[in-house]
Amino acid sequence: MFNENIETEIMMESRQALEKIKNKESKTKSFQDNMQEHWNTYDKGRSYFEEYTSEIFESKMKVDLLYMDQLLQKLDNQQISEVEKLISVIYKDVKEIYEIMNIKPEIYGKNITEDLINESNEIVHNHLSKNIHSFLAKNYYDLPSEKREKIYYERVKEDSAQLINENHNPKEVIEYSMKKCLMEDFVKNVCFPFSVRCRLDYLLEDEAFGDVFDQESLQEHYDAFNKKLDNLSKIIAACV
């Protein structure tokens, strides 16, 4: 009888403990659901974006890699192999960023769609060259010299000073540093076209998003992306 009473008490205590856990989980879930609902109501910009799918990301990546091929034509096979590794790890971050934002991956460039993958090399080259040249003209060649200096001076002065101190030709150094900035901006546009980048900037800064989603992880992947992009843009700048 003594043992039975102890077993009964243990069973009752176990049931009570389980009930407390269930109630706690229910409250937590309810809180998360409420926060999610609040975010969905608060986030008016969400309706402008379709949801992320891995299939669309794969299509986007195939087109993005066509851009990379165009920019890296001067590299030999061994160099290409090394750069491909860098591009691969960059796109792991790009993929994570789109997944966390949960928005449809976008392809950069006027009239550029996933259909480009199936076109001939000549058509691919012509379409992508137009977009690359248009970007360079808009962001550099068509700008007055005063505006160029205003946009790029702060960005190039540190790298340029370092290279000049290493006895490189000052004119060539400044030209290379400018190219590096341009290629960095261009590749960032390819990975995150304008509307996506605006959305990304918004989610990185918005406190309400941080209350519901993993804003810290989003920031970490974006920081990692930018660090790797800095290395890739140096390589591309030497090729264009």
C-alpha positions in Angstrom: 0.0 0.0 0.0 2.9 2.4 0.9 4.5 1.8 -2.5 1.2 2.3 -4.3 0.6 5.6 -2.6 4.1 6.7 -3.6 3.5 5.6 -7.2 0.2 7.5 -7.3 1.8 10.7 -6.0 4.6 10.4 -8.5 2.1 9.9 -11.3 0.1 13.0 -10.2 3.2 15.1 -9.9 4.3 14.0 -13.4 0.9 14.9 -14.9 1.0 18.3 -13.2 4.6 18.9 -14.5 3.5 17.9 -18.0 0.5 20.2 -17.8 2.7 23.1 -16.8 5.0 22.4 -19.8 2.1 22.2 -22.2 0.6 25.4 -20.8 4.0 27.1 -21.1 4.5 25.9 -24.7 0.9 27.0 -25.5 1.6 30.5 -24.1 4.9 30.7 -26.0 3.3 29.6 -29.2 0.4 32.0 -28.7 2.9 34.8 -28.1 4.9 33.9 -31.3 1.7 33.7 -33.3 0.6 37.1 -32.0 3.9 38.6 -32.9 3.8 37.0 -36.4 0.3 38.4 -36.9 1.4 41.8 -35.6 4.3 41.8 -38.0 2.1 40.8 -41.0 -0.2 43.7 -40.2 2.6 46.1 -39.7 4.7 45.1 -42.7 2.9 46.7 -45.6 5.8 46.2 -48.0 5.6 42.4 -47.8 2.7 42.3 -50.2 4.9 43.5 -53.0 7.1 40.4 -52.9 6.3 36.8 -53.8 7.6 34.1 -51.5 11.0 32.4 -51.9 11.3 29.1 -53.7 14.5 27.1 -54.2 13.6 26.4 -57.9 13.5 30.2 -58.7 16.7 30.7 -56.8 18.4 28.0 -59.0 17.2 29.8 -62.1 18.4 33.1 -60.9 21.8 31.7 -60.0 22.2 30.2 -63.5 21.6 33.7 -65.0 23.9 35.4 -62.4 26.7 33.0 -63.3 26.4 34.0 -67.0 27.2 37.6 -65.8 30.2 36.3 -63.9 31.4 34.4 -67.0 31.2 37.6 -69.0 33.2 39.6 -66.4 35.9 37.0 -65.9 36.7 36.1 -69.5 40.3 37.1 -69.2 41.1 34.4 -66.6 42.7 31.2 -67.5 41.3 27.8 -66.5 43.3 27.5 -63.3 42.3 31.0 -62.2 38.7 30.3 -63.1 38.7 27.2 -60.9 39.8 29.2 -57.9 37.3 32.0 -58.5 34.5 29.5 -58.9 35.1 28.4 -55.4 34.8 32.0 -54.1 31.6 32.5 -56.1 30.2 29.3 -54.7 30.6 30.4 -51.1 29.2 33.9 -51.9 26.0 32.3 -53.3 25.6 30.3 -50.2 25.2 33.6 -48.3 23.0 35.0 -51.1 20.7 31.9 -50.8 20.5 32.2 -47.0 19.6 35.9 -47.3 16.8 35.3 -49.7 15.5 32.4 -47.5 15.5 34.5 -44.4 13.7 37.4 -46.1 11.4 34.8 -47.7 11.1 36.7 -51.0 11.2 35.6 -54.6 14.8 35.8 -55.9 15.1 38.5 -58.7 17.2 38.5 -61.8 19.1 41.7 -62.6 18.9 43.5 -65.9 16.3 44.9 -68.3 14.5 42.2 -70.3 16.7 39.5 -68.6 14.8 36.4 -67.5 15.6 32.8 -66.9 14.9 32.1 -70.6 18.3 33.5 -71.3 19.8 30.2 -70.1 18.6 28.5 -73.2 19.9 31.1 -75.7 23.0 30.9 -77.9 26.3 32.3 -76.6 26.1 35.2 -79.0 22.7 36.3 -77.7 23.8 35.8 -74.1 26.9 37.9 -74.7 24.9 40.7 -76.4 22.2 41.0 -73.8 24.5 40.9 -70.8 27.1 43.3 -72.4 24.3 45.9 -72.9 23.4 45.7 -69.2 27.0 45.8 -68.1 27.8 48.8 -70.3 24.6 50.6 -69.3 25.6 50.2 -65.6 29.1 51.5 -66.2 27.9 54.5 -68.2 25.2 55.4 -65.6 27.5 55.0 -62.6 30.8 56.3 -64.0 31.4 57.3 -67.6 28.3 59.6 -68.0 28.9 61.3 -64.7 30.6 64.7 -64.5 34.1 64.5 -63.0 33.0 66.4 -59.8 30.2 63.9 -59.1 32.5 60.9 -59.8 34.9 62.3 -57.2 32.1 62.9 -54.7 30.8 59.4 -55.1 34.1 57.4 -55.2 36.8 59.5 -53.4 36.1 58.2 -49.9 35.8 54.7 -51.1 39.0 54.5 -53.1 41.4 56.7 -51.1 42.4 54.1 -48.5 43.1 51.3 -51.0 44.8 53.7 -53.4 47.1 55.1 -50.8 48.2 51.6 -49.7 48.9 50.5 -53.3 50.8 53.8 -54.1 52.9 53.3 -51.0 53.8 49.9 -52.4 55.4 51.8 -55.4 52.6 51.1 -57.9 51.8 53.7 -60.5 49.4 56.3 -59.0 47.3 56.7 -62.2 46.9 52.9 -62.6 46.1 52.5 -58.9 43.3 55.0 -58.9 41.9 53.5 -62.1 42.0 50.1 -60.6 40.4 51.2 -57.4 37.6 52.9 -59.3 37.0 49.7 -61.3 37.0 47.7 -58.0 34.2 49.9 -56.6 32.2 49.7 -59.8 32.5 45.9 -60.0 31.5 45.6 -56.3 28.4 47.7 -56.9 27.6 45.8 -60.1 27.9 42.3 -58.6 25.8 43.4 -55.6 23.1 44.6 -58.1 23.2 41.2 -59.8 22.8 39.4 -56.5 20.3 41.8 -55.1 18.5 44.0 -57.6 17.3 47.3 -56.5 13.9 46.4 -55.0 15.4 43.4 -53.2 18.2 45.5 -51.8 15.8 48.1 -50.5 13.8 45.3 -48.8 17.0 43.9 -47.3 18.1 47.2 -45.9 14.7 47.7 -44.4 14.6 44.3 -42.7 18.1 44.8 -41.3 17.1 48.0 -39.6 13.5 47.3 -38.6 13.1 46.4 -34.9 9.8 44.7 -35.4 11.3 42.2 -37.8 14.0 41.5 -35.2 11.3 40.6 -32.7 9.8 37.9 -34.9 12.6 36.7 -37.2 16.3 36.0 -37.1 17.6 39.4 -37.9 21.0 38.6 -36.4 21.5 35.7 -38.8 20.4 37.9 -41.7 23.0 40.5 -40.7 25.7 37.9 -40.3 25.1 36.5 -43.8 25.0 39.9 -45.3 28.3 40.9 -43.6 29.9 37.6 -44.8 28.6 38.3 -48.3 30.1 41.8 -48.4 33.5 40.6 -47.2 33.7 37.9 -49.9 32.4 40.4 -52.5 35.3 42.7 -51.7 37.7 39.9 -52.7 35.7 39.0 -55.8 35.5 42.6 -57.0 39.3 42.9 -56.8 39.6 40.0 -59.2 37.0 41.2 -61.6 38.5 44.7 -61.6 41.7 43.2 -62.9 39.8 41.6 -65.8 37.8 44.5 -67.1 
